[in-house]
Each structure stands twice: as C-alpha cells, then as structure tokens.
C-alpha cells in the first residue's frame, strides 16, 4: 500500500529533523527581524577577547616642582630689614659649600643678619616663626608675604635656599635654618638622610652638619628639635659648641632642655612650645596662642612656631590686632633670645 510504503521510507527521520531545524532557524530570524529581546542563558562564562580600557597613568611628580626660583627682587629692602647681602668675611669654605663663621673683626651671623625694627623695650614680646619652608614654592611665597616680624625657617632639603632666604630678608624677615635631628621614635618617624643622631661616628656627624650649614646663606640661627638626643643630651654638646663657634643662635623646638648647655657655651638661645597649629582645629590654635601670651607676660618674651596652614593664618589675622590692648607686641625672633647679643644686651 502507498501509505504503508511512505512510513517505511528510511529517509523519513532525517526529513523530519531537517524540517524542524528549518523551522527553528526561521523562528530565530523572525525574532531578530521583529526586535524581540529575551533572556539568554549561558552555559559558560563569556570570554573577553580585547583588553579592558585602563585610565591613563598619572604623570610622575616633577622633582623640581617645589623648588622654583624665588621671585625677583626689585629695589631696596624696607628700612630695618636684615642685610640683603652676605659678606664674605662671615663665610668659610667647606666640603659642601660655604658655611657661616665669625668674622675676624668679631661680627657674627647672629648679629649681622638681624633686623633693626624699632620695638618697645618695656613691653612683653612675642615672636613667631614659620617652619618647614623651601620645600614647595606656594607655601614659601605665602610665608614671605606675612608681616616683617615673622621669622622664616627653611628646611635644608629645599633647593635654591640661598635665593629664597635672600628674598625673605628683602621682605623684612629674619631667616633661620632647620637642623634635622633623628626623632625619638625613629624609625617610625624619620628626619631624612641629613639627620644628626647620637650614635653617628664623628666623621659622619661632621659631614652632615657641614652639608646642612652650607645649604643656605644669611640665616642668623638654626632650629633644633632634640629628638633622639633627649635621652642623651650631652651627646649634642659638640654640635652646640660648633654652632657657638660659628656665631649662630639656637632655637630649640618643643622644649627647653638645651637652655643650660647653650648658656655654658655662650650660645644665643630661645625655645618654643610645639607648633601652635599642631592641632589645626581653630579653637586649638586659639588656645595655643593664649598659652603663648601667658608665657610672654610671665617671662617677658615667648617664641612660637607654626606650620603655615591656611586656618592658622586666618586665626592669626584675628589675633594680631588684639596684642596692643593686651600690652604685648610682635617682634622679630632675634628679639626674644637670651644670652650674648640677645635680649640681655639690648
């Protein structure tokens, strides 16, 4: 029979499968043509054949970005400003550059690079020094724009310090140089490769000291935080002797542990509490300024330091006009020193 022969045809299964496949292809094509979307089920995770797009890497920091040339100087410095030029008589050659010394006629850097602004001798004095300068141009320039009595302390790790110090003197500021000392919490804290320390051999200590002292010119004093020497202050005495021989003054940061040692060597000396903006909260800065006032009224003079944050300058702008009514005055740093050529000699 014809119907029986049809179902017994061995090609029938392949024909059915081909028809079903054709219908499936037609259905897929219709879905695509009609824009119908549906969820796709992956049996394996898809592979990314092209690399992912990555953000452009940031440019590496420019090592000279913080050491731009100081502004140009036009005209004479203001009356009473420290001398602009550095006499050769107050310098001696060193392995890393010229370093300060006493002149043969008796002049010292401490006496030569002081300002001569008029002050009221019977009124308690407050001096303020901005620390950490010379490492970046903008903060350094901002500090030079402060009123002339503010002192400027420069880091030996800065560049073009002689030019910046000269510009600071032209603006009327007395300038100081920071002497790095290994911190008491070393190696958690570090003062850099020029830091002096109690366990350094004498030759290496002298090399670092010469390098630091040669990094700038025209400074009248150095700043020192005793740091690792607090446990053995006698080991700092060779450094103090060297500073006294060079005719420099000393500002001790954060304590007055070195006062007696400085006095024994005839080293002009002043000390400060921790920076007034160590805690940058406005109320904390105001409290620190209040403590500075109390010390000035008690002792006749007080020196404070600041790191130069914008909030600090804002608080100082409010505080400075109040000094006269409190019987106080802001003076250059050299006017609060004790010892030879310091306040006692005025």
C-alpha positions as CSV (number, residue, x, y, z in Angstrom):
1,X,0.0,0.0,0.0
2,X,1.2,3.5,-0.8
3,X,0.7,4.9,2.8
4,X,2.5,2.0,4.4
5,X,5.4,2.4,2.0
6,X,5.6,6.1,3.0
7,X,6.1,5.4,6.7
8,X,8.6,2.7,6.0
9,X,10.9,5.0,4.0
10,X,14.2,5.1,5.8
11,X,14.8,8.8,4.9
12,X,11.8,9.9,6.9
13,X,13.6,10.7,10.2
14,X,16.2,12.8,8.5
15,X,13.5,14.7,6.7
16,X,11.6,15.4,9.9
17,X,14.8,16.6,11.7
18,X,15.6,18.8,8.7
19,X,12.2,20.4,8.8
20,X,12.4,21.0,12.5
21,X,15.8,22.6,12.1
22,X,14.4,24.8,9.3
23,X,11.5,25.9,11.4
24,X,13.9,26.8,14.3
25,X,16.1,28.9,12.1
26,X,13.0,30.7,10.7
27,X,11.9,31.4,14.2
28,X,15.2,32.9,15.3
29,X,15.3,35.0,12.2
30,X,11.8,36.3,12.9
31,X,12.7,37.3,16.4
32,X,15.7,39.2,15.2
33,X,13.7,40.9,12.5
34,X,10.9,41.9,14.9
35,X,13.4,43.2,17.5
36,X,12.0,40.9,20.2
37,X,14.5,40.5,23.1
38,X,14.7,37.7,25.6
39,X,17.0,36.5,28.3
40,X,20.0,34.5,27.2
41,X,21.2,31.6,29.2
42,X,24.9,31.0,29.1
43,X,26.2,27.6,29.9
44,X,29.8,29.0,30.2
45,X,31.1,32.4,31.2
46,X,31.9,34.7,28.2
47,X,35.5,35.4,27.4
48,X,36.8,38.9,26.9
49,X,39.0,38.8,23.8
50,X,40.1,42.5,23.9
51,X,41.9,44.1,26.9
52,X,39.9,46.3,29.3
53,X,40.3,50.0,28.9
54,X,42.5,51.4,31.7
55,X,42.7,55.0,32.8
56,X,45.8,56.9,31.7
57,X,48.5,56.7,34.3
58,X,49.2,60.0,36.3
59,X,52.3,61.8,35.4
60,X,55.2,61.2,37.8
61,X,55.8,64.0,40.2
62,X,58.3,66.6,39.0
63,X,61.2,66.6,41.4
64,X,61.8,70.3,40.8
65,X,58.1,71.3,41.2
66,X,58.7,72.5,44.7
67,X,61.9,74.3,44.1
68,X,61.1,77.0,41.6
69,X,63.2,80.1,41.6
70,X,62.3,82.7,44.2
71,X,60.6,85.9,42.9
72,X,62.8,88.6,41.6
73,X,63.9,91.4,43.8
74,X,63.2,95.0,42.8
75,X,64.6,97.9,44.6
76,X,66.0,98.3,48.1
77,X,64.7,96.3,51.1
78,X,62.4,98.1,53.6
79,X,64.0,100.1,56.3
80,X,65.1,98.0,59.2
81,X,65.2,94.7,57.2
82,X,68.1,92.3,57.7
83,X,71.0,93.0,55.3
84,X,70.4,91.7,51.8
85,X,74.0,90.7,51.0
86,X,76.1,88.0,52.8
87,X,79.7,89.3,53.5
88,X,82.5,87.0,52.5
89,X,84.0,87.7,55.9
90,X,81.1,85.8,57.5
91,X,81.7,82.6,55.4
92,X,84.3,80.0,55.2
93,X,84.8,77.3,52.5
94,X,83.6,73.9,53.3
95,X,83.5,70.5,51.5
96,X,79.8,71.0,50.6
97,X,79.9,74.8,50.1
98,X,80.4,77.9,52.2
99,X,79.3,77.8,55.9
100,X,78.8,80.6,58.5
101,X,81.6,81.7,60.7
102,X,82.6,84.6,62.9
103,X,84.4,87.4,61.1
104,X,87.9,88.4,62.3
105,X,86.5,91.8,63.4
106,X,84.2,90.0,65.8
107,X,80.9,90.1,63.8
108,X,78.8,87.0,64.0
109,X,76.0,85.8,61.8
110,X,73.6,86.2,64.7
111,X,74.4,89.9,65.0
112,X,74.8,90.6,61.3
113,X,71.6,89.1,59.9
114,X,69.2,90.5,62.4
115,X,66.6,93.2,61.6
116,X,66.7,96.6,63.3
117,X,63.0,97.4,63.5
118,X,62.0,99.7,66.4
119,X,60.3,97.9,69.3
120,X,59.0,98.9,72.7
121,X,61.7,97.7,75.2
122,X,59.4,97.6,78.3
123,X,56.6,95.6,76.7
124,X,56.5,91.8,76.7
125,X,57.4,90.3,73.4
126,X,56.1,87.5,71.2
127,X,57.9,86.2,68.2
128,X,56.5,83.8,65.6
129,X,58.5,81.6,63.2
130,X,57.0,79.7,60.2
131,X,58.8,76.4,59.9
132,X,59.3,73.8,57.0
133,X,59.8,76.4,54.2
134,X,61.7,75.9,51.0
135,X,60.1,72.5,50.1
136,X,57.3,73.9,47.9
137,X,57.0,77.3,46.2
138,X,53.5,78.3,47.1
139,X,53.7,77.9,50.9
140,X,57.1,79.5,50.9
141,X,56.0,82.5,48.9
142,X,52.8,82.9,51.1
143,X,55.0,83.0,54.2
144,X,57.2,85.8,52.8
145,X,54.0,87.8,52.4
146,X,53.4,87.9,56.1
147,X,54.3,91.0,58.2
148,X,58.0,91.5,58.5
149,X,58.4,90.5,62.2
150,X,57.5,86.9,61.3
151,X,60.7,84.7,61.1
152,X,61.1,82.2,58.3
153,X,62.8,78.8,59.0
154,X,63.9,76.8,55.9
155,X,64.4,73.1,55.5
156,X,67.9,72.0,54.3
157,X,66.1,69.6,51.9
158,X,64.8,72.5,49.9
159,X,66.5,73.9,46.8
160,X,67.7,77.4,45.9
161,X,67.6,78.2,49.6
162,X,70.1,81.0,49.3
163,X,67.8,82.8,46.9
164,X,64.7,82.2,49.0
165,X,66.5,83.4,52.1
166,X,67.7,86.5,50.3
167,X,64.2,87.2,49.1
168,X,62.8,86.7,52.6
169,X,65.3,89.2,54.0
170,X,64.4,91.7,51.3
171,X,60.8,91.3,52.5
172,X,62.0,92.2,56.0
173,X,62.1,88.8,57.6
174,X,64.8,87.3,59.7
175,X,65.6,83.8,58.4
176,X,66.6,80.6,60.1
177,X,67.8,77.2,59.0
178,X,66.4,73.9,60.3
179,X,69.0,71.3,61.6
180,X,67.4,67.9,61.2
181,X,67.7,65.6,64.2
182,X,66.8,61.9,64.3
183,X,63.4,61.7,66.0
184,X,63.0,59.9,69.3
185,X,60.5,57.5,67.6
186,X,62.9,56.5,64.8
187,X,62.3,54.6,62.5
188,X,58.6,55.2,62.9
189,X,59.5,58.9,62.3
190,X,62.4,60.0,60.1
191,X,64.1,63.3,59.6
192,X,65.8,62.4,56.4
193,X,69.3,61.5,55.2
194,X,70.9,64.6,56.7
195,X,69.6,64.0,60.3
196,X,72.2,64.0,63.0
197,X,71.9,61.4,65.7
198,X,73.8,60.4,69.0
199,X,75.2,57.2,67.5
200,X,76.7,58.7,64.4
201,X,80.5,58.5,64.1
202,X,82.2,61.8,64.5
203,X,83.2,62.0,60.8
204,X,79.7,61.3,59.6
205,X,78.2,63.7,62.1
206,X,80.5,66.5,60.9
207,X,79.8,65.7,57.2
208,X,76.0,66.0,57.8
209,X,76.5,69.2,59.8
210,X,78.6,70.7,57.1
211,X,76.1,69.8,54.4
212,X,73.2,71.3,56.3
213,X,75.0,74.5,57.2
214,X,76.1,75.0,53.6
215,X,72.5,74.7,52.3
216,X,71.6,78.3,52.8
217,X,73.1,81.8,53.4
218,X,72.2,84.8,55.5
219,X,70.5,83.0,58.4
220,X,71.1,84.1,61.9
221,X,70.1,81.0,63.8
222,X,69.3,77.3,63.4
223,X,66.3,75.4,64.8
224,X,66.8,72.0,66.6
225,X,64.2,69.5,67.9
226,X,66.3,67.4,70.4
227,X,64.6,64.2,69.3
228,X,66.9,61.2,69.9
229,X,69.2,63.4,72.0
230,X,66.6,63.8,74.7
231,X,67.8,60.5,76.2
232,X,71.5,61.6,75.9
233,X,71.6,65.5,75.7
234,X,75.3,65.5,76.5
235,X,76.0,63.9,73.1
236,X,74.6,67.1,71.4
237,X,77.2,69.3,73.1
238,X,79.7,69.0,70.2
239,X,77.0,70.3,67.9
240,X,76.2,73.2,70.2
241,X,79.9,74.0,70.5
242,X,80.2,74.1,66.7
243,X,77.2,76.5,66.4
244,X,78.6,78.8,69.1
245,X,81.9,78.9,67.3
246,X,80.2,79.8,64.1
247,X,78.4,82.7,65.8
248,X,74.9,81.3,65.2
249,X,71.9,81.4,67.5
250,X,69.8,78.3,68.5
251,X,66.0,77.8,68.7
252,X,65.0,74.7,70.5
253,X,61.7,73.3,69.3
254,X,59.2,71.8,71.6
255,X,61.2,72.0,74.9
256,X,63.9,74.0,76.8
257,X,66.1,71.0,77.7
258,X,69.2,72.6,76.0
259,X,69.0,76.0,77.8
260,X,71.8,75.3,80.3
261,X,74.1,73.7,77.7
262,X,73.6,76.7,75.4
263,X,74.3,79.1,78.2
264,X,77.6,77.4,79.1
265,X,78.8,77.9,75.5
266,X,77.6,81.5,75.2
267,X,75.1,80.4,72.5
268,X,72.2,82.8,71.9
269,X,69.2,80.8,72.8
270,X,65.4,80.7,72.5
271,X,62.9,77.9,72.8
272,X,59.3,77.2,71.7
273,X,56.4,75.0,72.6
274,X,55.1,72.6,69.9
275,X,53.7,74.4,66.8
276,X,50.6,76.4,67.6
277,X,48.9,74.6,64.7
278,X,49.9,71.1,65.7
279,X,46.2,70.6,66.2
280,X,44.7,72.5,63.2
281,X,41.3,73.0,64.9
282,X,40.6,76.7,65.2
283,X,39.8,76.5,68.9
284,X,43.1,74.6,69.5
285,X,45.1,77.3,67.7
286,X,43.4,80.0,69.8
287,X,44.3,78.1,73.0
288,X,48.0,77.8,71.8
289,X,48.1,81.5,71.2
290,X,46.7,82.1,74.6
291,X,49.5,80.0,76.2
292,X,52.0,82.0,74.2
293,X,50.6,85.2,75.6
294,X,50.7,83.8,79.2
295,X,54.4,82.8,78.8
296,X,55.3,86.2,77.4
297,X,53.6,88.0,80.3
298,X,55.3,85.7,82.8
299,X,58.8,85.6,81.3
300,X,58.9,88.9,79.3
301,X,59.3,87.1,76.0
302,X,58.0,84.0,74.2
303,X,58.6,82.4,70.8
304,X,56.1,80.3,68.9
305,X,56.3,78.3,65.7
306,X,53.7,77.5,63.1
307,X,53.5,75.2,60.1
308,X,51.6,77.7,58.0
309,X,48.2,76.1,57.3
310,X,45.5,78.4,55.9
311,X,43.4,78.1,59.0
312,X,46.5,79.2,61.1
313,X,46.9,82.4,59.0
314,X,43.1,83.1,59.4
315,X,43.3,82.8,63.2
316,X,46.5,85.0,63.3
317,X,44.7,87.7,61.3
318,X,42.1,87.8,64.1
319,X,44.7,87.6,66.9
320,X,47.4,90.0,65.9
321,X,45.3,93.2,66.3
322,X,44.5,92.2,69.9
323,X,48.1,92.3,71.1
324,X,48.4,96.0,71.7
325,X,45.3,96.1,74.0
326,X,46.8,93.2,76.0
327,X,50.1,95.0,76.5
328,X,52.0,92.7,74.1
329,X,54.0,93.2,70.9
330,X,55.0,91.1,68.0
331,X,58.8,91.3,67.4
332,X,61.4,89.6,65.1
333,X,62.6,86.3,66.5
334,X,66.1,87.6,67.4
335,X,64.5,89.9,70.0
336,X,63.4,87.1,72.3
337,X,66.8,85.4,72.6
338,X,68.7,85.1,75.8
339,X,72.5,85.0,76.0
340,X,75.2,87.0,74.4
341,X,73.9,89.5,71.8
342,X,70.4,88.5,72.7
343,X,67.8,90.4,74.7
344,X,70.1,90.9,77.7
345,X,72.4,93.1,75.6
346,X,69.7,95.5,74.4
